[in-house]
Amino acid sequence: MSTPLAALKRIYVRLPNWVGDVVLATPFLARLRQAAPEAEITLHGRGVALRLLEPEGLADRVSAVKHRGGLRGPSREGRRLREELGGAPDLAFLLPNSISSALTAKSLGAERIVGYRNGRGVLVPEGPYARKEGLFRELAMVDYYLGLLEACGVDCSDVPKRPVLSAPPAAQDWVEEFLTRQRINAPGLRLWAINLGGSWETKRWIPEHAGRLVKLLRQRGITPILLRGPDEQDLADQTCAAAGETVPGAQEVVGLNELCALLRRCEVLITTDSGPRHFGISAGIPVLVLIGSTHPGYTAVDYPAMDLACEEVACWPCHFKVCPLEFRCMRALTPERVAREAGQLLERVRVGAP
């Protein structure tokens, strides 16, 4: 019989690669901390994810990925980690489904390796198999990660299935300075955040739509804030051109550690199915998610102040990164429709309706 988590001394966790998935893994990490209070927990992942989680107190050590490419990259990374940690962990949890993460854990010398075994059963001797039902099985990622703990005998039935991130004082101070720089720090302003970006082209909203939404919000006395990633200046520029103005936030990237603090100052978040949606949920504000090619079931959470704007066209959900047709799913989400649905969501939350 496997040793209970509460008796383990050293636990290693390979984090997901995408920031949004890292945020969705926070319920797993919080429950792991509770289940193994005496263990030294090490998180291994991209540096940006580690910086995001650092204020949360979910681990004792962190290590950024250094060797990824090439056939020998995972093995080199495992050996590097073993030297850095001063030995092998008792247990390794693999949140990504990659072969490379399993090879790293093997090279690390973990006594037990737990992960989803599909396609890598020889490398991952412990853990569940993900069941497939047709082309897509809409299993929420929060449940997906918690399933690894359940495979180790941990009861997760009472775990709140929504991501939670804090807003440390330094982040709040930065937000005050940001709002002042943007000249939108006056008392009483109604701030609505808009994120139209995404890692896939088919997750992005249309800049011309976003620009027209800015005009609609201005007409209603609402101040928009445009959120963008480091590689999304072109989306911001196109949005500003369509809006006929430089939208606050268009020329400055908000860091991940500051994003939750900024969103707490906003009345509502309108976002694509990408990382910022999870930050809006963590901030506890109403979130309207604009759904493109992806099925929202994969990122579902227990959060009543969230609504989905989704047009289920004939080809939906395709999960293509680039649309081969006319991008009908996103084109149907017009600025007028988005403004209306965001307003309805905000009103529902205000009156406390289910």
N, C-alpha and C positions, 0 to 999 in steps of 0.2 A: 504493500500500500504506500502511496506517495506521502512524503512528509507534508503536514499542513503548512500553509503559508506563514502562520503565526510563529512557527518554529525556525523559519529560515533566517539566515544571517545576511545574505547578499543576493539582491535581485536586480537583474538587468532588464531594461525595457528599450526596445528599438521603436522609436516613434515613427508615425507616418511621415511622408515627405511633404505633402501639401499642408499649408497652414490651416485651412479650414478643417481638415481631418484631425489635425493636432488639437484644435479647439474642441472638436467632437469627442476626443479621447479624454477630456478632463474628468468626466464622470468615472471612467475606468481608473484613472490615476488616483482620484480621491478615494475610491473604494479599495484599491490596492493598498494605499497608505493605512487605511483602517484595518484591513485584513492582516497586514504584516507590520505592526507598529515598531517592532524591534529590528527590522531588517534595514540594511543600508541599501537604498534604492538608487540606481544609476540610470539616468535617461540619456539616450544616445540618439542623435538626430542632427538635422540641419541647424546651423547656428541661429538663424532667425527664429526657429521654433523654441530653442532653448532660452533665448532672451525673453521671449513671450511668456514662458512658463516660470521663469525665475522668481517673480514676486509671489507665486502661488503656494510655495512651501510643500510641493508634492513630491519632492525628491531630495536626497542628500548630496548627490553628485551629478554633474552633467558632463558630457563629452561630445564635442562637435565632430561630425563625420569628416574624415580627412582623405581616406582612400576609397574611391567609388568605382572608377573606371578600370577597364582591362580585366582580363581573366583572373589575375592574381590580386586585384584590388580588395575584394571582400576578405580574403585570407590575411593580407597584410593589415587590414583594419582590425581584424580579430586579435592578431598578435600584438598590435599596438595597444589595444584596449586592455589586454591581459596584463601587459607590463605597467600600464598607467594605473590600473586598479589594484595592482599587487597580487593578482591571482584570479582564478575563475569564479564566477558567481554560482550560487546554488541553483538558480533558476533564471532562464531567459524567456521573456515574453516578446513575441514578434508581432507587432501590429500591422506592418506591411505584409503583403502576400508574395513578396519577391523571393527568388532563389538566392539573390545576393545577401539578403538579410539572414537567411538560414545558414549560408556559408560562413558569414561573419560570426554567428553564434557558435558554430562548430569549431572554428579556429580559436575563438575565445575560450573554449573548453568548458562551456556551461554544463553542469551536471544534468540538468533537465532543460529541454527546449519545448516551449508551448507556443503553438500558433495554428492557424488553419492549415490543414494538411493537404488540401487539394493540389495535386501536381508536384508535391514535394514531400511525400510521406516518408521517404527514406531519410531525408535530412531533418524532418520535424516529427519525432516519434510520438509526441503527446499533443493532444488537442482535438477539436472537432473538425468535421468536414462541413463546408458550406453547401447546403442543399440548393440545387438549381431547379427552377420551375419555368420551363420555356426559355426564351432568350434573356429575360431579365427577371430577377427575383428581388423585389423591393424590400430588402432588409435594411433597416435604419442603421447607420454606422455606429451610433451609440450602443445599440443592442449587439451589433457585430463585435465590438471590442469587449463589452461586458461578457459576451459568450466565452471568452478565453478564461475569465475568472471563474465563471460557472463550471467550466471543464475541470477546474482545480478544486471544486467543492465549495466555492464561495457563494453564499446567497446574495443575489443582487436584486431581489424582488422589491426592495424598498429604496433603491437608488434613484434619486431624481434624474430623469432623463432629459436634461438640458445642460448645455455648457455654462460654466460660471468662471468669469475672469474678474480680477479686482482692478481697481483704478488707484494705483499708489499715489502718494502725495506729489512726487516729482512729475508724474503724468498730468495730474490736475493743474499743477503750476504751468506746465507747458501749454496746456489748452487755454488757460487764461491769456497767455502771451500770444498764442495763435489767433484767438478771437479778436484780440486788440489789434494785431497786425492786419487782420482782414476787415477791420472796422465794423464788426458785427457783435460787439460786446456790450451793447446798450441794454439796460433793463427792459424787459417786456417784449423783446424780439421773439418771434416764432421761428425757430430754426428747424428746417427739414433737410436731412442729409440724403444725397442721391449718389448711388454707386451704380454705374452702368458697365463697369469692366468685368473681366473674368479671364481665367487662364485659357479657356477655349473661345474661339470666335463665336460659336453658337450659344455661348452663355451671355454674351454681351448684348446689351440693349442698343438701340439705334441712336447715334448721337443727335440726329435731327429731331427725333422724338424727345430726347432729354432736353434739348434746347427749347423746344416748344413748351415742355413742362415747366421749365424755369420761368417763361413768360406768364403762364397760367398762375403759378404760385405768386409771382410778383403782383399780379392783378388782385390777388386775394389777401395781400398784406403779409405774405409769408416770405421769409428770407431763406433761399436755398444755399446749401453748402455742397460742393462737388467733391467727392472722394475719388482718388485715383491712385493706381499703383505706380511704381517707378518707371514702368515701360508703357504707360498709358497716356503720355502727354498728348499724343495725336487725338485720342478720344476726347480729352478735355478741350483741346483747341477747336475741334469740330463742334462740340457742344456749345462753346462760347460763341462761335460764329453763328450758329442757329439761334442762339438766345439774343444776339445783338449786344452782348455785354461780356465783360470778364467776370465769370461767376466766382464767388468766394471759394477758395480752396483749389481752383484750377491750376494754379502755378506753384503749389506746394504739396508735397507728399506727407501725409500724416503717418507717423510710425505706428507699428502694431501695438507697442506698449502704451501709446497715447490714444489709440482709437476708441477703446471702451470708455475712457474718460470723456472724450469729445462727444460720443454718442449719448452719454448721460445728460448732456446739455441740450440735446435735440428733442423735438416733439415727436418725430417719427423718422424712420429710416425706410427709404425706397431703394431696393437693392436687387441685383441679379442673384442667381443661385451660386454664390461664391463666398469666399471667406468672410467679408464684412457682415453678411447676414447673421453669422454666429456671434459676432461682436455686439450686434444690436440686441440680440437675445440676452447675452451676458449683461448688457447695460440695462435691461429691463424696460425697454421702450417698445412701442408698437412697431412691427416690422412687416412691410409688404414686399413679398419676394416675387420678382418677375421671372417666370419659368420659361426657358427656351427649349433646348433639345433634350434635357435630362429629366428623368422621373424624380419627383420630389420625395418619393418614399425613401430614397437612400439617405437623405439628410433630415428626415423627420425627427422632431423633438417634441417633448411635452411643454408647449408654450402657447397658452390661449391667446396672447396678444400678437399672434402672427397670422397673416392671411397670404394666400397664394393667388397671383394673377397669372392664369395659365389658359392658353388657347389650344385645345386638344385637336389639332388638325389631323388629317388622315395619316400623315407620316410620323406622328408623334407617339412615343418618344423614340427618337432615332439614336441618341447618344453619339452622334457624329460630332467631331471637333470642328468641321467645316461643313456648311450646308451646301449640298449639291443642287438644291432647287432654288426657291425664292425667299427663304427665311420667313415663311408664312407665320410661324408660331410667334416670333418676336414682332413682326410688322403688325400683327393684330393687336398688340398691346399699345394702343395709341395713347398719347399724352392725356387726352380727355378721360379715357377709361382709367388710366393709372391714377390721375388726380382724384377722380370720383371714388375709386376703391380705397385709396389711402385715407380720404376723408371719412368714408364710412367705417373703416377700421378704427380710426381715432375716436370717432363718436361712440362706437360700440365699447371701446375700452373705457372711455370716460364715464359712461353710464353703468358700466359693470355688467353689460349683457353677455350671455354665453355665446 
